[in-house]
Amino acid sequence: MSLTNDALVERPSASLGDRLQLGALRGLLSVLRALKWKRAVAIGERVGAFGYRPLGVRRGTVERQIAAAFPQMPPDEVKRTAREAYEHLGRITIEAALLSDLGREGVLALFDGADGWEHVERAHAQGKGVIFATGHVGNWELAGAYVAAHIPTDAIVRRMANPLFDRWITETRERLGMRVVYDSEAVRRVPRALRENHAIGFLADQGVKGLASTFVPFFGRPAKTPRGPAVFALRFGSPVVFGAAIRQPNGRYRFVVEPVTVEETGDRDRDVDAIVARYTRILEEVVRRTPGQYFWHHRRWRRQPKDTPPELREP
């Protein structure tokens, strides 16, 4: 990954803190690039574990949410899964930082292949774009790079608070073939991308204040979930798939795809909610298979309907 002068031109709004953070990132990357990939990733894993213990960063949140999602899981297993989630987060953070050093062939070399890719090919053949509704499971940055290695891809993202970080990660994604679309621009830019038959990637598992959302079950508890993928699918007749890059025991990844049914009954709001519930249910199934690869650090059930029963409220 090359942090060129053009890529790092400071915006007027960049603060001293922003510049110091970017400097720290550049220093870290210079060290990581001197290491082999596996060694660098292993360091990330250990740093992640350090965040779990002794630092305990959001440890209570992570353990409570895992225990709530898996009520039959013994306490020791909850702790083991929580530690695994921290290690995984550290690992994929390093992987994401080094991704653009790899290029298309290097990205594909991290994978053992894909399950269900024929659903993407079939959807893309319709010529109406392909909407990817995914979540913070596996390595979501690597998932976007994998899709972009096969078909033109737009990634819907939120702007980062640090403008220098934001510019750096945007250019990293662009080097991997993705076209970055900020969520504030999605209404204007997504229709054009769908007409161009692009894949559109949405991370659709975090309820954000002010973002059009609906409440659907996630591990049995109502969770605020973005409606964007479903709204665009119905408005433009675009097919929807769920896709994720899941780490295998050998350290490599497998891209998994599941089609998401899109049905129109004439009741637009109900149809949107049904699609949101479907891709959330698929995400839950993937998380059940790989609970240590989910981003439990986010308070997934923080925002719920006011009439949510006490037993289903945020743990």
LOLO-554049 format. One line per 4 residues: number of its first residue (from 0); their letters; for each residue x, y, z of C-alpha. Coordinates in steps of 0.25 Angstrom, whole numbers, plus 2048, in hexadecimal, padded with zeros to 3 digits. Last residue first. Layout:
! residues N
NUM = a = X:Y:Z | ...
***
This chain:
! residues 315
314 = perl = 78C:7E3:86D | 784:7ED:864 | 775:7EA:865 | 76F:7DD:862
310 = eppt = 76B:7D8:871 | 766:7E6:874 | 75C:7E6:869 | 75E:7F0:85D
306 = dkpq = 753:7FA:85D | 75D:806:85B | 763:800:84E | 772:7FD:84F
302 = rrwr = 77F:804:84E | 78A:7FE:856 | 788:7F0:850 | 795:7EF:848
298 = rhhw = 79E:7F6:852 | 7AA:7F5:849 | 7B6:7ED:850 | 7AF:7E0:84B
294 = fyqg = 7B6:7E1:83D | 7B4:7D3:839 | 7BF:7C9:836 | 7BE:7C2:843
290 = ptrr = 7B0:7BE:841 | 7B3:7B6:834 | 7A8:7AC:831 | 79D:7B4:839
286 = vvee = 7A3:7C1:832 | 7A0:7BB:825 | 792:7B8:829 | 790:7C6:82F
282 = lirt = 794:7CC:822 | 78A:7C4:81A | 77F:7C8:824 | 783:7D7:822
278 = yrav = 783:7D5:813 | 774:7D0:814 | 770:7DA:81F | 774:7E6:816
274 = iadv = 76D:7DF:80A | 760:7DE:812 | 761:7EC:817 | 762:7F1:809
270 = drdr = 756:7E9:805 | 74D:7EE:810 | 751:7FC:80D | 74E:7FB:7FE
266 = dgte = 740:7F4:800 | 73E:7F0:7F1 | 742:7E1:7F4 | 750:7E2:7EE
262 = evtv = 75A:7D7:7F1 | 769:7D8:7F2 | 76F:7CB:7F7 | 77E:7CC:7FC
258 = pevv = 788:7C3:7F5 | 793:7BD:7FE | 7A2:7BF:7FB | 7AE:7BA:803
254 = fryr = 7BC:7BF:800 | 7C6:7B5:806 | 7D3:7BB:80D | 7E0:7B5:811
250 = gnpq = 7E5:7B3:81F | 7E5:7A4:81E | 7D9:7A4:828 | 7D1:7AC:81D
246 = riaa = 7CE:7BB:81E | 7C1:7BF:818 | 7C0:7CA:80D | 7B1:7CE:80C
242 = gfvv = 7A6:7CF:802 | 797:7D1:803 | 790:7D2:7F6 | 786:7DC:7F1
238 = psgf = 780:7DD:7E2 | 77D:7EB:7DD | 76F:7EE:7D9 | 772:7FD:7D9
234 = rlaf = 769:802:7E5 | 767:7F5:7EB | 776:7F2:7EC | 779:800:7F0
230 = vapg = 770:800:7FC | 775:7F2:800 | 784:7F6:800 | 781:804:807
226 = rptk = 778:7FE:813 | 783:7FF:81E | 780:7F6:82A | 77C:7FA:838
222 = aprg = 77C:7ED:840 | 770:7E6:846 | 775:7DA:84E | 774:7CB:84A
218 = ffpv = 782:7CA:846 | 780:7D6:83C | 771:7D8:83B | 76D:7E4:832
214 = ftsa = 76B:7F3:835 | 76C:7FC:829 | 775:807:824 | 777:814:81D
210 = lgkv = 784:81A:823 | 782:825:82C | 789:81E:838 | 790:812:833
206 = gqda = 78B:804:835 | 797:7FA:831 | 795:7EE:829 | 794:7F2:81A
202 = lfgi = 7A2:7F4:815 | 79E:7F7:807 | 7A6:7F3:7FA | 7A0:7F7:7ED
198 = ahne = 7A5:7EE:7E1 | 7A4:7F5:7D4 | 79B:7F4:7C8 | 79D:802:7C3
194 = rlar = 78E:804:7C6 | 791:800:7D4 | 79C:80A:7D5 | 794:815:7D0
190 = pvrr = 789:812:7DA | 793:811:7E6 | 799:81F:7E3 | 78E:829:7E7
186 = vaes = 787:821:7F3 | 795:81C:7F7 | 79B:82A:7F9 | 79A:82B:808
182 = dyvv = 79E:81C:809 | 7AB:820:803 | 7AE:819:7F6 | 7BC:812:7F4
178 = rmgl = 7BF:80C:7E7 | 7C6:7FF:7E9 | 7D1:7F9:7E1 | 7DC:7F6:7EB
174 = rert = 7E3:803:7E9 | 7D6:80A:7EC | 7D4:803:7F9 | 7E2:808:7FD
170 = etiw = 7DF:816:7F8 | 7D2:816:801 | 7DA:811:80D | 7E4:81C:80B
166 = rdfl = 7DA:827:809 | 7D2:823:815 | 7DE:822:81E | 7E2:830:81A
162 = pnam = 7D4:835:81C | 7D4:82F:82A | 7C5:82E:82E | 7C3:823:823
158 = rrvi = 7B8:825:818 | 7AF:819:818 | 7B0:80F:80D | 7A8:80A:801
154 = adtp = 7B2:802:7F9 | 7B0:802:7E9 | 7B5:7F5:7E2 | 7B9:7F2:7D3
150 = ihaa = 7B9:7E3:7D2 | 7C3:7D8:7D6 | 7CE:7DE:7DE | 7C4:7E8:7E3
146 = vyag = 7BD:7DC:7EA | 7CA:7D8:7F1 | 7CE:7E6:7F5 | 7C0:7E8:7FC
142 = alew = 7C2:7DB:803 | 7D0:7DF:808 | 7CA:7EB:80E | 7BF:7E3:815
138 = ngvh = 7C9:7D9:81B | 7C0:7CF:822 | 7B3:7D5:827 | 7AF:7E4:828
134 = gtaf = 7A3:7E2:81F | 79F:7E0:810 | 795:7E5:806 | 79B:7E4:7F9
130 = ivgk = 792:7EA:7EE | 795:7E5:7E0 | 793:7EE:7D4 | 787:7EE:7CA
126 = gqah = 78D:7E7:7BF | 786:7D9:7C2 | 794:7D2:7C0 | 799:7D8:7CD
122 = arev = 78E:7D0:7D4 | 792:7C3:7CE | 7A1:7C6:7D0 | 79E:7CA:7DF
118 = hewg = 796:7BD:7E1 | 7A1:7B5:7DA | 7AA:7BA:7E5 | 7A3:7B0:7EF
114 = dagd = 7AF:7AC:7F7 | 7BC:7B2:7F3 | 7CB:7AF:7F1 | 7D6:7AC:7FB
110 = flal = 7D9:7BB:7FC | 7E6:7C3:800 | 7EB:7C1:7F1 | 7DF:7C9:7EC
106 = vger = 7E4:7D5:7F4 | 7F2:7D3:7EE | 7ED:7D2:7E0 | 7E5:7DF:7E1
102 = glds = 7F0:7E7:7E8 | 7F7:7E3:7F4 | 7FD:7F0:7FA | 7EF:7F5:7FA
98 = llaa = 7EB:7EB:805 | 7F5:7EF:810 | 7ED:7F7:819 | 7E1:7EE:817
94 = eiti = 7E9:7E2:81B | 7EE:7E9:827 | 7E0:7ED:82B | 7DC:7DF:828
90 = rglh = 7E5:7D9:832 | 7E2:7E2:83D | 7D3:7E0:83B | 7D5:7D1:83B
86 = eyae = 7DD:7D1:848 | 7D2:7D9:84F | 7C7:7D0:849 | 7CF:7C4:84E
82 = ratr = 7D0:7CA:85C | 7C1:7CB:85C | 7BF:7BD:857 | 7C8:7B7:862
78 = kved = 7C1:7C0:86D | 7B3:7BB:868 | 7B8:7AD:868 | 7BC:7AE:876
74 = ppmq = 7AF:7B3:87A | 7A8:7A7:873 | 7A0:7AA:866 | 791:7A7:868
70 = pfaa = 78D:7B6:867 | 795:7B8:85A | 791:7C6:855 | 78F:7CB:863
66 = aiqr = 79D:7C5:868 | 7A3:7CB:85B | 79D:7D9:85E | 7A1:7D8:86D
62 = evtg = 7B0:7D4:86A | 7B2:7DF:85F | 7AC:7EA:868 | 7B4:7E6:874
58 = rrvg = 7C1:7E5:86C | 7BF:7F3:867 | 7CE:7F5:868 | 7D2:7EC:873
54 = lpry = 7E1:7F0:873 | 7E7:7E3:879 | 7E0:7DC:872 | 7D7:7DF:866
50 = gfag = 7DF:7EA:860 | 7EC:7E1:862 | 7E5:7D6:859 | 7E4:7E0:84E
46 = vreg = 7F3:7E4:84F | 7F6:7D5:84E | 7ED:7D3:842 | 7F3:7DF:83B
42 = iava = 801:7D9:83E | 7FD:7CC:837 | 7F8:7D4:82B | 806:7DB:82A
38 = rkwk = 80D:7CD:82B | 803:7C7:821 | 806:7D2:817 | 815:7D1:818
34 = larl = 81B:7DD:81F | 821:7EA:81A | 814:7EF:815 | 80F:7EF:824
30 = vsll = 81A:7F8:829 | 817:803:81E | 808:801:820 | 80A:804:82F
26 = grla = 811:811:82C | 807:815:822 | 7FC:813:82B | 803:81B:837
22 = glql = 804:826:82D | 7F6:825:829 | 7F2:826:838 | 7FB:832:83A
18 = rdgl = 7F5:839:82E | 7E7:837:833 | 7EB:83C:841 | 7F1:848:83B
14 = sasp = 7E4:84B:835 | 7E0:849:826 | 7D5:852:822 | 7DE:859:817
10 = revl = 7E0:84C:811 | 7ED:846:811 | 7F4:840:805 | 7F6:832:808
6 = adnt = 7F2:82B:7FB | 7FA:835:7F3 | 806:833:7FB | 806:824:7F9
2 = lsm = 802:819:804 | 806:80D:7FC | 800:800:800
***
